[in-house]
């Protein structure tokens, strides 16, 4: 490990220790044990704060313009050979990352800890635990009450709100949730067309949607979506408990999308503005870039990508204590694009096409 990675590891481990001790709050009755745990928690907090203070802040220097595809996932992106699955086979400016199954995984870059002047998280930075913890709420009814096909997609109505599935291409699907009018297309998205070549079928317990490259199944009981490729291989599933949670928060609210990422699944946040991408494994990171025209892009080695249509802070989390989620700040209308492709090149080109950079 270099110094930056070591500080990151110390900070993250200390924060996890604090969360573990906090989870025991109210369960320990022995006074002496409570004092020991309190002292241990204070030590963890001191370590975490000290590590955080020592994180270097990189001054913002103008970046050289990169090829649109390179800027999405660092300057040395390439498609791994072998299985044909999309994997992040790149090296950062600091050298190669760890090797898994013969593939060099993206390495955390040195400028990932810098905060913007406004206090907003920068790309790759650890969020505060308060942002990861979902607000308390009553049981949410996501069950699908009615289904309607319209010109701009398939509408799934629940008591909580409406989910719209809008095919943008044979392998690109826009997913939008709203409790009012649907939001417009994000300014950074250049493609506004809706694919007409898709079919839907409603069954007693399921709603199905098919495009030439994608198959989507909605569970009527839970409202949870399941995304499959054209061969009906499962790529990604929403959580069947709370698939979507809308919260009141400053600056426009907050939206949480919960997913069931598979064990061993390789997830990567694409870099931008000359920065390399980062490997995401049992962690929580900011994956947004803080600029209007660079959208957060999550890439999976299972053959899909999630492009979040948000210029505000977007946080990825795969820590079990908080749930597998993508948290979007500043919106109560989560809007994202599912992109299907077995090769990394396909996923990158589709994203560049959506953003008008191809």
C-alpha positions, 0 to 999 in steps of 0.5 A, spaced: 500 500 500 502 507 498 500 512 504 494 514 501 491 507 501 494 506 508 490 512 510 484 510 507 484 503 510 485 505 517 480 510 516 475 505 513 476 500 518 476 505 524 469 507 522 467 500 521 469 499 528 465 505 531 459 502 527 460 495 530 460 498 537 454 503 536 450 497 534 451 494 541 448 500 544 442 499 549 444 491 549 450 491 554 447 492 561 454 491 565 457 498 567 464 496 566 463 493 559 460 499 557 465 503 560 470 499 556 466 499 549 465 507 550 473 507 551 474 503 545 469 507 541 473 514 543 479 510 541 476 508 534 474 515 533 480 518 534 484 514 529 479 515 524 479 523 525 487 523 525 487 519 519 482 523 515 486 529 517 492 526 514 488 525 507 492 529 502 487 535 499 489 535 491 489 542 488 484 542 482 489 543 476 486 543 469 486 536 466 487 535 459 481 532 454 481 525 454 478 521 448 470 520 451 471 513 452 478 513 456 475 519 460 469 514 462 474 509 465 481 512 466 486 513 461 488 506 459 481 502 459 481 495 455 477 489 454 479 483 458 480 477 454 477 470 456 470 470 459 468 476 455 465 479 461 466 486 462 471 487 467 476 493 469 482 491 466 486 498 467 492 501 471 492 507 474 498 513 474 500 510 480 501 503 478 497 496 477 492 494 482 491 488 485 490 482 480 484 477 481 483 471 476 489 474 472 486 481 471 489 487 473 483 491 477 483 498 477 486 501 483 484 507 488 487 513 485 491 518 489 486 524 489 480 521 491 479 524 498 479 531 496 473 535 498 470 540 494 470 547 497 462 547 498 464 541 502 460 536 497 464 529 497 469 528 491 469 522 487 472 516 491 471 519 498 468 515 503 461 518 505 459 520 513 455 514 516 449 519 516 448 519 509 448 511 508 443 510 514 436 510 511 431 514 515 426 510 519 419 509 515 413 505 516 412 499 511 412 501 504 407 498 499 411 497 492 406 492 490 404 494 483 396 496 482 396 497 475 400 497 468 399 501 462 403 502 456 404 509 453 408 512 448 414 513 452 414 506 456 411 502 461 408 505 467 408 501 473 403 504 479 404 502 486 401 506 492 408 509 493 409 512 486 410 510 479 416 506 476 417 508 468 421 503 464 423 507 457 427 503 452 432 508 449 435 502 445 435 495 444 440 494 450 439 501 454 433 502 459 431 508 462 428 507 469 425 513 473 421 513 479 416 519 481 410 520 486 408 526 481 410 528 474 416 524 471 422 528 470 425 531 464 431 528 460 437 530 464 441 535 460 447 531 460 443 526 456 443 527 449 439 521 447 431 523 448 428 518 443 424 512 446 425 505 442 418 502 439 421 495 438 419 492 445 413 487 447 410 487 454 406 481 457 402 482 464 401 475 468 397 474 475 404 475 479 409 478 474 409 484 468 414 482 463 418 487 458 422 485 452 427 488 447 432 485 442 437 485 448 434 485 454 428 482 458 425 485 465 421 482 470 417 486 475 414 482 481 407 485 482 407 483 490 414 487 491 414 491 485 422 489 485 425 489 478 429 484 475 434 485 469 436 479 465 440 479 458 437 476 452 438 469 454 434 470 460 441 470 464 440 474 471 444 480 471 441 485 476 435 485 481 432 490 486 431 488 493 424 485 494 424 489 501 425 496 500 427 497 492 426 504 493 426 509 498 424 517 498 427 521 503 426 529 505 433 532 506 436 539 504 437 541 497 431 537 494 431 531 498 434 524 497 433 517 493 435 511 495 435 505 490 436 498 493 439 492 489 441 485 491 448 485 488 451 478 487 457 475 492 463 476 488 460 480 483 466 485 481 463 493 481 467 499 478 466 506 478 468 509 472 473 515 472 472 522 469 476 528 468 482 524 467 481 520 473 482 513 474 476 508 476 475 505 482 474 498 484 468 497 489 468 491 494 464 492 501 465 499 501 461 506 501 464 511 496 462 517 492 461 515 485 459 522 482 464 527 479 461 534 481 460 537 474 454 537 470 456 534 464 459 528 467 454 523 470 456 517 475 457 510 471 457 504 475 460 498 471 459 490 473 463 484 470 456 481 470 455 485 463 451 491 465 452 498 467 448 503 471 448 510 469 445 515 474 442 521 471 444 526 476 449 531 477 449 532 484 452 527 489 451 520 488 454 515 493 455 507 492 454 502 498 455 495 499 456 495 506 451 490 509 449 494 515 447 499 511 444 495 505 446 495 498 444 501 495 445 507 490 444 514 494 442 520 490 442 527 493 438 532 491 432 529 488 426 525 490 425 522 482 431 517 481 432 517 474 438 512 471 439 508 465 441 500 465 446 498 460 447 491 457 453 488 454 458 483 455 464 486 453 467 493 457 467 496 450 460 495 449 458 498 456 463 504 454 460 506 447 453 505 450 454 510 455 458 515 450 452 514 446 447 516 451 452 522 453 453 525 446 460 523 446 461 518 441 
